[in-house]
Amino acid sequence: MKSGSSTFAVQEVSVAPDPGASALLTDLYQLTMLAAYHEYGMQDTAVFEFFVRKLPLNRNFLIAAGLEQVLEFLEDLHFTQDELVWLETKYRFRPKFLDWLAKLRFTGDVDAMPEGTPFFPDEPILRVTSALPQAQLVETRIVALLQLETVVASKAARAVLAAPGKLLVDFGLRRAHGAEAGLLAARASYLAGYGGTATALAGKRFGIPLYGTMAHSFIEAHDDELFAFERFARAYPENAVLLIDTYDTEAGAAKVVELARKLQHDGINIRAVRIDSGNLVEHARRVRRILDDANLHAIGIFASGGLDEQLIHRILSEGAPIDGFGVGTSLVTSEDAPALDCAYKLQEYAGRARRKRSEGKATWPGRKQVFRRFDGAGHASGDVVTVEGDQCEGVPLIMPVMRAGKRIAPTPSLTAARTYCETALQRLPAALRTLDRSSPYPVQISDRLRALTDETDRAACAATSASVAQGRRATS
């Protein structure tokens, strides 16, 4: 950068270790809009809300997830000097704008549904209230975080409901669309009720229980399968889970029986065997019989290999004696519904409600609240979306979480959020908790919100008419 072109100091260029921490992890048009907002002094308070327009075809509900990562991002939002240098050099943004960006921090408010809350179309799960440029800049990152974790949590919840009492483990890191996606998928699936993950960093960062067995390569690297089993068990005696289908599943189980007797003399117990291929139902039955005939009832059977909630449900409905499942690709990519029709839209600016009226994408204006009603048995019976401040029957779902850029209280731990999600899932109507497509859950738009919509449209039409008339006078 040329000397004197701007007031911010130039320091040695460094690369942020986490790309998600960079304010440049956004769309270019966010920055060009910010430049225009700055140029014309558009700094009034704006309100944006994140919501989903419609459910994927094979989802009865969605699970709100990703709030914790959004709050972390907002708390740390800033541009580094090398990023500002790059913006000036590459895109020729004006020095005064760059000086302003150098000081930009998030100082707004956030209201949101707690993580783990089931939600439905047209229900905002997060609201940002701040100066317009701040609320605009954070759009891309907020959408990316909320969509990813919500997609995976919603997928994971289906397997949890399909396999009650079974251990479910995330095996998906290697098939995830990038390192961050794999890491956050581990978090989202645990939030939704999975028992753990194979992703080591997720254990360190989020405290998620870790599960691991072995790969076929470990067996193949040895000349003898039984010898491979023994070496692994002695190297990792606290959690010996042996993969038995590299060559012949039932023959592998017989070798486990032979090894188990030998290891018991040394105080080592084989915890489980894993089957990763073939007809899992039939193999599991045969392996269970082999183990039980040897009085090895305590050794569990864990299955993996191309599983999703539908296949898990079918396996269990056929009575397979399987104690747990490792789920990879279908979970972390949410294979059947990999993206949401979601949006983060302006609902209010400068004290006036706003809304989009585009065909097929119209929004409800203003700051909103969602109330959930429950029947006598404690199951959710219907929601009402209304304007903030309105009082409706039921429990309000959107809560304050951040004020003036600071959290108002420590956010719940992941374990607490997981427990909350478990309870919330059980309070859904029974029809929504199946894998079959159910009738839509009732979500009502309140009379007050409809009235605000009409008022907003009338004000927009009046403003347009006034602008046209002024233009005609100016040219006459």
C-alpha positions in Angstrom: 0.0 0.0 0.0 1.2 3.5 -0.8 2.3 5.5 2.2 -0.3 7.9 3.5 -3.2 6.4 1.6 -5.0 5.4 4.8 -4.7 5.8 8.6 -4.6 2.1 9.6 -1.2 0.6 10.2 0.4 -1.9 7.9 1.8 -4.9 9.7 3.5 -8.1 8.6 0.9 -10.3 6.7 -0.2 -13.3 8.6 -2.7 -16.0 7.8 -5.5 -16.8 10.3 -5.3 -20.4 11.4 -9.0 -20.8 11.1 -10.6 -19.5 7.9 -13.9 -19.2 9.7 -12.4 -16.5 11.8 -11.8 -14.2 8.8 -14.2 -11.4 8.1 -13.4 -12.1 4.4 -15.3 -15.4 4.6 -18.2 -13.7 2.9 -19.6 -12.8 -0.5 -18.1 -9.8 -2.3 -21.5 -8.2 -2.6 -21.7 -7.8 1.2 -18.6 -5.6 1.0 -19.8 -3.6 -2.0 -23.1 -3.0 -0.2 -21.3 -2.0 2.9 -19.3 0.5 0.9 -22.5 2.1 -0.4 -24.1 2.1 3.1 -21.0 3.9 4.4 -20.9 6.4 1.5 -24.5 7.5 2.1 -24.6 7.3 5.9 -27.0 4.4 6.2 -26.3 3.4 9.7 -29.8 3.1 11.2 -30.9 0.0 13.1 -31.8 -3.0 10.9 -33.4 -6.3 11.8 -32.6 -9.5 9.9 -34.1 -12.9 10.6 -33.0 -16.4 9.5 -35.8 -18.9 8.6 -36.6 -21.8 6.3 -39.2 -21.4 3.6 -40.2 -25.0 3.3 -39.3 -28.4 4.6 -37.4 -30.9 2.4 -39.7 -33.6 1.1 -38.6 -36.2 3.5 -38.5 -34.1 6.7 -41.3 -33.6 9.2 -39.4 -31.0 11.2 -36.0 -29.4 11.5 -33.6 -29.0 14.5 -32.2 -25.6 15.2 -28.4 -25.9 15.5 -25.3 -23.7 15.0 -26.1 -20.8 17.4 -23.0 -21.3 19.4 -20.8 -20.9 16.4 -22.7 -17.9 15.2 -22.2 -16.2 18.6 -18.5 -17.0 18.5 -18.2 -15.5 15.1 -20.0 -12.3 16.1 -17.9 -11.9 19.2 -14.7 -12.0 17.2 -15.8 -10.1 14.1 -13.0 -7.9 12.8 -10.8 -7.2 9.8 -7.1 -7.7 10.0 -4.6 -5.2 8.5 -3.5 -7.7 5.8 -7.2 -8.2 4.8 -7.7 -4.5 4.5 -4.5 -4.1 2.5 -5.8 -6.8 0.2 -9.2 -5.1 -0.2 -7.5 -1.8 -1.2 -5.0 -3.4 -3.5 -7.4 -5.8 -5.2 -10.7 -4.0 -5.2 -9.7 -0.3 -4.8 -12.1 0.3 -1.9 -11.8 3.9 -0.7 -9.4 4.7 2.2 -12.1 6.2 4.4 -14.2 3.1 4.0 -11.3 0.9 4.8 -10.5 3.0 7.9 -14.1 2.5 9.0 -13.9 -1.3 8.4 -10.7 -1.4 10.5 -12.8 -0.3 13.5 -15.9 -2.4 12.7 -17.1 -4.7 15.5 -20.4 -6.4 16.1 -22.3 -4.3 18.7 -25.8 -5.5 18.1 -28.4 -7.9 19.6 -29.2 -11.5 18.9 -32.4 -13.3 19.8 -32.8 -17.0 18.9 -34.4 -20.3 19.5 -32.3 -22.5 21.8 -30.2 -25.1 20.0 -32.0 -28.4 19.8 -35.4 -26.8 19.2 -37.6 -28.5 16.6 -38.9 -25.8 14.2 -41.0 -25.5 11.0 -41.3 -23.3 7.9 -41.7 -19.5 8.3 -40.5 -19.6 11.9 -37.4 -17.5 12.5 -34.8 -19.3 14.6 -32.4 -16.3 14.8 -32.8 -12.5 14.8 -30.0 -10.0 14.4 -30.7 -6.4 15.4 -27.9 -3.9 14.8 -26.6 -1.1 12.6 -27.4 -2.0 9.0 -23.8 -2.5 7.9 -23.1 -4.9 10.7 -26.2 -7.0 10.2 -25.6 -7.1 6.5 -22.0 -8.1 6.7 -22.6 -11.2 8.8 -25.3 -12.7 6.6 -23.1 -15.1 4.6 -21.4 -16.6 7.6 -24.6 -16.9 9.7 -26.4 -18.7 6.9 -23.5 -21.0 6.3 -23.2 -22.0 10.0 -26.9 -22.3 10.7 -27.7 -24.2 7.6 -24.9 -26.8 7.9 -25.5 -27.7 11.5 -29.3 -27.6 11.2 -29.2 -29.9 8.1 -27.0 -32.4 9.9 -28.8 -32.2 13.3 -32.1 -32.8 11.5 -30.7 -35.8 9.6 -29.2 -37.2 12.8 -32.5 -36.8 14.7 -34.2 -39.2 12.3 -31.7 -41.9 13.0 -32.0 -41.3 16.8 -35.8 -41.7 16.6 -35.4 -44.8 14.4 -33.0 -46.6 16.7 -34.0 -45.8 20.3 -31.6 -47.2 22.9 -28.9 -47.9 20.3 -25.5 -46.3 20.1 -25.1 -44.1 17.1 -21.6 -42.8 16.2 -20.6 -40.3 13.6 -18.1 -41.9 11.2 -18.3 -39.1 8.5 -15.2 -36.9 8.7 -13.5 -38.4 5.6 -16.6 -37.9 3.5 -17.5 -34.4 4.7 -17.4 -31.4 2.4 -14.3 -30.0 4.1 -12.7 -30.1 7.5 -15.0 -27.5 9.1 -18.1 -29.4 7.8 -16.9 -32.6 9.3 -16.1 -31.0 12.6 -19.4 -29.2 12.9 -21.3 -32.3 11.7 -19.9 -34.2 14.7 -21.2 -31.4 17.0 -24.6 -31.3 15.3 -25.1 -35.0 15.4 -24.2 -35.2 19.0 -26.6 -32.4 19.8 -29.4 -34.3 18.1 -28.7 -37.5 20.1 -25.8 -39.4 18.6 -23.6 -41.1 21.2 -20.3 -39.9 19.9 -18.0 -39.4 17.0 -14.8 -40.8 15.5 -13.5 -37.3 14.9 -10.7 -36.7 17.4 -10.7 -32.9 17.2 -14.4 -32.9 17.9 -13.6 -34.7 21.1 -11.0 -32.1 22.1 -12.9 -29.1 21.0 -16.5 -30.0 22.0 -16.0 -32.7 24.6 -17.9 -35.3 22.5 -17.2 -38.9 23.4 -14.8 -40.6 21.0 -15.3 -44.0 19.5 -12.8 -45.9 17.3 -12.2 -49.4 16.1 -9.7 -50.4 13.4 -9.4 -50.4 9.6 -9.2 -53.3 7.3 -5.7 -52.2 6.5 -4.6 -53.1 10.0 -5.7 -56.7 9.4 -4.2 -56.8 6.0 -0.9 -55.5 7.2 -0.5 -58.8 9.2 -0.1 -62.2 7.8 -2.5 -63.7 10.3 -5.9 -62.3 11.2 -5.9 -63.7 14.7 -2.5 -62.3 15.4 -3.7 -58.9 14.2 -6.7 -59.1 16.6 -4.4 -60.0 19.5 -1.9 -57.2 18.8 -4.7 -54.6 18.6 -6.3 -55.8 21.8 -3.1 -55.8 23.7 -2.1 -52.3 22.3 -5.5 -50.9 23.2 -6.9 -53.1 26.0 -9.4 -50.5 27.4 -11.5 -50.4 24.3 -10.8 -53.4 22.1 -13.3 -53.4 19.2 -12.3 -55.8 16.5 -13.3 -55.5 12.8 -14.1 -59.1 11.7 -15.2 -59.0 8.1 -12.0 -58.4 6.2 -11.9 -62.0 4.9 -14.8 -64.0 6.3 -17.2 -62.6 9.0 -18.1 -65.8 10.8 -14.6 -67.1 10.7 -13.5 -63.8 12.2 -16.0 -64.2 14.9 -14.7 -67.7 15.7 -11.2 -66.2 16.0 -12.5 -63.6 18.4 -13.9 -66.5 20.6 -10.5 -68.1 20.6 -8.7 -64.9 21.4 -11.2 -63.8 24.1 -10.4 -66.9 26.2 -6.7 -66.2 26.0 -7.0 -62.5 26.8 -9.3 -63.0 29.8 -6.4 -64.6 31.7 -4.6 -61.3 31.3 -7.6 -59.2 32.4 -8.4 -57.9 28.9 -11.9 -58.1 27.7 -13.0 -57.6 24.1 -15.6 -54.9 24.1 -17.3 -55.5 20.7 -16.9 -56.7 17.1 -17.6 -54.6 14.1 -19.2 -55.8 10.8 -18.8 -53.4 7.9 -20.1 -55.3 4.9 -22.5 -57.9 3.5 -26.0 -58.7 4.8 -25.7 -57.1 8.2 -28.9 -58.7 9.6 -27.8 -62.3 8.7 -24.1 -61.8 9.7 -25.1 -60.2 13.0 -27.4 -63.2 13.8 -24.7 -65.7 13.0 -22.0 -63.8 14.9 -24.3 -63.4 17.9 -24.9 -67.1 18.0 -21.1 -67.8 17.8 -20.4 -65.4 20.6 -23.3 -66.6 22.8 -22.4 -70.3 22.3 -19.0 -69.4 23.8 -20.7 -67.6 26.7 -19.4 -64.3 25.4 -22.7 -62.4 25.9 -20.9 -59.2 26.9 -19.2 -58.7 23.6 -21.4 -56.3 21.5 -22.0 -56.1 17.8 -21.4 -52.8 16.0 -22.4 -52.3 12.4 -21.2 -49.8 9.7 -21.0 -49.4 6.0 -23.4 -47.3 3.9 -26.0 -46.8 6.6 -28.7 -44.3 6.9 -31.8 -44.0 9.1 -34.0 -46.0 6.7 -31.6 -48.9 6.5 -31.0 -48.8 10.3 -34.8 -48.9 10.9 -35.2 -51.9 8.5 -32.3 -53.8 10.1 -33.8 -53.3 13.6 -37.3 -54.1 12.4 -35.9 -57.5 11.3 -34.6 -58.2 14.8 -30.9 -57.9 14.1 -28.9 -58.3 17.3 -26.9 -55.1 16.7 -26.0 -52.8 19.6 -24.8 -49.8 17.7 -24.2 -48.2 14.3 -21.5 -46.0 12.7 -23.0 -43.6 10.2 -20.8 -41.7 7.8 -21.6 -40.3 4.3 -25.4 -40.1 4.6 -25.1 -38.2 7.9 -22.4 -35.6 7.2 -23.7 -34.8 3.7 -27.4 -35.2 4.7 -27.5 -37.2 1.5 -31.2 -37.1 0.9 -31.6 -33.4 1.8 -28.2 -31.7 1.6 -29.5 -28.1 1.6 -32.3 -26.0 3.0 -34.5 -23.4 1.3 -33.4 -20.9 3.9 -32.9 -17.2 4.0 -31.6 -14.3 6.2 -33.8 -11.4 5.3 -34.3 -7.7 6.3 -37.5 -7.4 8.3 -37.1 -3.8 9.6 -35.0 -0.8 8.9 -34.9 2.7 10.5 -37.9 1.8 12.7 -40.1 0.7 9.7 -41.1 -2.8 8.9 -39.8 -4.1 5.6 -40.5 -7.2 3.5 -39.7 -8.9 0.3 -42.6 -9.4 -2.1 -40.8 -11.4 -4.8 -42.9 -14.1 -6.4 -42.6 -17.4 -4.4 -40.2 -15.7 -2.0 -42.3 -13.2 -0.1 -41.5 -12.7 3.6 -43.5 -11.7 6.7 -42.3 -8.3 7.9 -41.1 -7.1 11.3 -39.6 -8.6 14.4 -41.3 -11.9 15.3 -41.9 -14.3 18.1 -43.0 -18.0 17.9 -45.4 -19.5 20.4 -45.7 -23.3 20.8 -48.9 -24.8 22.3 -48.9 -28.2 24.0 -51.8 -30.6 24.5 -52.8 -32.3 27.8 -50.2 -35.1 27.2 -47.4 -32.6 26.8 -47.0 -32.9 23.1 -46.7 -29.9 20.7 -50.0 -29.2 19.1 -49.4 -26.1 17.0 -47.3 -22.9 16.7 -48.2 -19.3 16.1 -45.9 -16.8 14.4 -46.6 -13.3 15.5 -45.1 -9.9 16.0 -42.7 -9.4 18.8 -44.5 -8.1 21.9 -47.7 -9.9 21.1 -49.1 -12.3 23.6 -50.4 -15.7 22.4 -51.2 -19.0 24.0 -48.2 -21.2 24.5 -44.5 -21.0 25.2 -42.4 -18.3 23.5 -39.5 -20.0 21.6 -37.2 -17.0 20.7 -35.1 -15.8 23.6 -32.5 -13.0 24.0 -28.9 -14.3 23.8 -26.7 -11.3 23.0 -27.0 -7.6 23.8 -24.6 -4.9 22.5 -22.3 -7.5 21.1 -22.0 -9.5 24.4 -23.7 -12.6 25.5 -26.1 -11.9 28.3 -25.3 -15.2 30.0 -23.1 -18.3 29.4 -24.7 -20.4 26.6 -25.8 -23.9 27.6 -23.2 -26.6 27.3 -23.4 -29.0 24.4 -24.5 -31.7 26.9 -27.3 -29.5 28.2 -28.4 -28.6 24.7 -28.4 -32.3 23.8 -30.6 -33.1 26.8 -32.9 -30.3 25.8 -33.1 -31.6 22.2 -33.9 -35.1 23.5 -36.8 -33.8 25.5 -38.1 -31.6 22.7 -38.1 -34.5 20.3 -40.1 -36.6 22.6 -42.7 -33.8 22.9 -43.3 -33.7 19.2 -46.5 -35.5 17.9 -46.0 -39.2 17.3 -46.6 -38.9 13.6 -43.7 -36.4 13.2 -41.3 -38.8 15.0 -41.6 -41.5 12.4 -39.6 -41.8 9.2 -42.8 -41.5 7.1 -44.0 -38.2 5.7 -46.7 -36.9 8.0 -49.4 -34.3 7.6 -47.9 -30.8 8.0 -47.5 -29.6 11.6 -49.9 -26.6 12.1 -48.1 -23.2 12.0 -50.5 -20.3 12.1 -49.7 -16.7 11.1 -51.3 -14.4 13.6 -53.8 -11.7 12.8 -51.4 -9.0 14.1 -48.6 -10.2 11.7 -51.1 -10.2 8.8 -52.1 -6.7 9.7 -48.5 -5.6 9.8 -48.0 -7.1 6.4 -50.9 -5.2 4.9 -49.6 -2.0 6.6 -46.1 -2.6 5.3 -47.4 -3.1 1.7 -49.5 0.1 1.9 -46.6 2.1 3.1 -44.3 0.7 0.4 -46.9 1.5 -2.3 -47.4 5.0 -1.0 -43.6 5.6 -0.9 -43.3 4.4 -4.5 -46.2 6.6 -5.6 -44.6 9.6 -3.9 -41.2 8.9 -5.5 -42.8 8.6 -9.0 -44.7 11.8 -8.6 -41.5 13.6 -7.4 -39.7 12.3 -10.4 -42.4 13.6 -12.8 -42.3 17.0 -11.2 -38.5 17.1 -11.5 -38.7 16.4 -15.3 -41.7 18.7 -16.1 
